[in-house]
């Protein structure tokens, strides 16, 4: 377990352990665990990779949604979604069968719940829309959903919000592209699409969580989408330790204090076990 880890110590390249060099020594693993255990406030930044073990595919991975079907990205591009009824109709069909309705939290989600119980979890800033952190037992007030939630709808005309379940019942009954019942405007999931402004309150909360933690733990995120990826810049710029747990490389690996390449469902419980 955890056989591919690059530990950069105090950001000194002379301390680097080759990430592809096989087994790491117990002292390397203990060092990273020690950083987490010593942190008074840990902020976790989570992406799609933490939910793949729950059956929710990521977007850019080898079996990701957009890798297998590049056309699917149109459904989360605001301009295309608004302009093309066919794209909206496809999006509503996809929402009917979304994996989030039946997915269950996995060991990675539960490991963060255990960290919260120690009183040292500052926040979970998540790019995910699946609600699995809350279902695992994370306090809703500590989960910052910067990309919104699939469990609600919003009207792009009047801003009205409502339960996704109610709108999906309309879709199942035959409404291919249900309109807002308040104003007749275009409905979508209450998630942030490409080209859509982010919620300022959530964004401010996320930056605060990155700025006043002792350790930033980036889990299952490619760190290619901003402003989420910029949280690493915030933490690193303040001298805060950064630990990345992700299956593939990220643009921030070189500045991280540690990079773990193991499956998240194994790596995260192992790293948090000493807490």
N, C-alpha and C positions, 0 to 999 in steps of 0.2 A: 504494500500500500504506500501511496505517496512516493513512488520510486522515481518520479521526475519532478524535481523541484529546484528552482534556482534561488538561492538565498543570497541576497546582496548585502546583508548586514547593515551597517550604518551608511548605506549608499556608497560603499567603497568597492570599486570594481575588483580589488585584490581579494575580496572575500567571496567572489562569485563561485558557485558550484554549478557545473555544467548541467543544464536542464535535461539533457538527453543521455546522461551518463549512468543510467541504471540505478541501483539502490543508493539511497542517501544514508548517511550515518544517523544514528539516533540523536546525536547532538544537533544536527541540522533541523530535524523535526522538533526537537525540544526547544530550540532557539525561537522558531516561529510561534510555537505554542506559548512560549514564555512572553513574547511580545503581546499576544492577545490577552493572556492572563493578567499582565501588568497594566493593561489599558483600563483607565477608569470609565471611559466613554467610547464605545465602538459604534461607528456608523457603517451599516451594510448597504452597498449599492448592488441591487440584483437585476439580472436580465433574463432573457428567455431560457438560458441554459439551466437555470435552477428548476425549471418546470418540465423539462423534457422527460425526466424519470416519472412524471405524473401523466405522461401520454400527450402532452401539449408540445407539438413540434416547434422548433425555433424557426427563424426566418432565413438566416444566411448560412447555416451549417450545411454539410453534405446532403442531408435529407430535409433541409429547411423548406418552408412553404414557398419562398420566392425562388429557391434553387430549383425545385421541382416544377414550379409553375410561375415563370416570370410575370405572366399577365395578372397574377393575383395582386401584385403591388398596386395596380390601378384602383383597387377597392379601398386602399388606405391613402390615396392621393386626393386631397379635398377637391381640387379643381375638376378632376375627371369624375369624381363621385357626384358632384353637383350637376355637371353638364350632361352626363350620360345615364338615362334611365336604365339601360341594360346593365350597366355596372352596378347600380343600386340594387336591381333585382337579383343579380348574382350575389351581392353582398348579403342580402337578407336570407337567401337560401343557405349561404355558408354559415350565417349566424345560427340558423335553426339547428345545425349539426355541430356547432362548435364544441371542442373537447372540454372547455371549461365547465360545461353543465354537469359532467359526470366525473371529472378529474378529482383525485384525492391528493392531499399534501404528501410529500415524500420526506425522506430522512434529512434532506437539506433544509427544507422549511422547518422541520421540527428542531433541528440543531439551533436555529436562530431563536426559536421559542425558548429553548433551554438557556441560551445566552441572556435573553431578556429576564429570565427568572433570577439570574445572578444580580440584577440591578445595574448592569453595565452596558446595556444596549441603548445607545442614544436615539437611533432611528433606523428604520429600513426604508431606504429610498428605492422604489422599484419601478422599473420600466415595464413591468408586466401588468396586464389588465385582467388577470384570471382570478384574483381574490384568494389565492391559495395561502398566502401568508396569514391572512385573517382566519381562514378555515383551520389552519394548523394550530391556532391559538395565540398568534401575535396580537398585541393590543392594537385595535384600529387606530388609536390616536398616535401610535408610533410608526404606522405605515403611511408613507407619503407616495401616493400613486401619481407620479409625474406625467404618465401617459394616459391617465384616466382609468375608467372601468367599463367592462363589457356588460355589467349587470344593470346599467341604466341606459336610457336613450336621451337624446337632446335634439331640440328643433333648431335648425340653422337659421330659421326666420325669427321666431320670438324668444328663443332660448329656453322654452319649457322643457323640463326634465321629467322622466317617469320611469317606472320599472320596465326593464327589457322584457320580462316575462309577458307582460300585457301586450306589447307590440308583436312579440313572436306568436302569440295566439292568433292575432289578426293575419299574420303571414300564413300560418298553418291553415287558416280558414279560407285562404284564397287571395288575400291582398298581396300582390307581388311586390308593390312598392308603397307601403303604407305612408300616408301623409300625416302631419301633425293635426290632431283633432281640435287644437286651439286656434290655429291660424291657417292651416293648409300648407304649411311650409315643409321643406325637406327634412326628414328624420334620419338620424344616424345613431350609431352607438356613441356613448359618452366617452369616447376615446380620442386621443390626439392623432389626427391624420397628418401626413406630410402636407405642408403648406398651411396648416392651421395654427393659430396662436396658442401657446401654452397657457395654462392657468397660472397667473402671477402669484397667487397665494402659495400654491404647491411649489412653484419654482423657488420662491424666497425661502420656504421652509427647508427645501433640499439643500440650498447653498448654506444655510445656517447650520444644518446637520453636518455638512462636510467641513465647515470652518471651525467648529468647536468640539471636534472629537479628538481622541488620542490616537486612533487607528481607523483607517478606512479599509474596509474589506469589500472588494469588488468581486462579485460572484456571478458567473454565468453570463457575462456581458462582453460583447466584442469591443466595447469602448470606441465605436466608430460613429455613434450617433450623438450629436450635440443638441441640447446643452448637457445631457446626462454625463457624457464623457468628460466634460469640463469640470465635474466635481473632483476628479482625480487631480486636475491642475490646481484647484483650490486647496486641497489637502496637502499636496506635495509642496506647493508654494509656501505653506505655513510650517513646513518641516515635520508634518505628520507622517507617520509610517503608513505605507500603502502595501496591502497584500492582495494579489490577484489570484483568483481560483477560476480557471477557464480552460476549456478543452483545447482551444486554439490560441495562437499568438494574438496579441493586441498591440496597438500603437504605443501603449504605455508600459510595456514590459521592461524596457530599459531603465525607467526611473523608479520602478517598484522595488520595495525592499525584499519582496519574495513573490515568486510566481509558481503556482501549483498547477500541474497539468492532469491531475487524476480526475476520475468521474466525481461530480460534485456530491452525489449521494454517499460517497465513501470519504471524500476528502474533507468536507465541511464538518461532519461529526467528529472525525479524527482530530482536526485542528482545534475544535472547541472542547474536546474531551477533558482537557486539563483545567478548564475554566470552572 
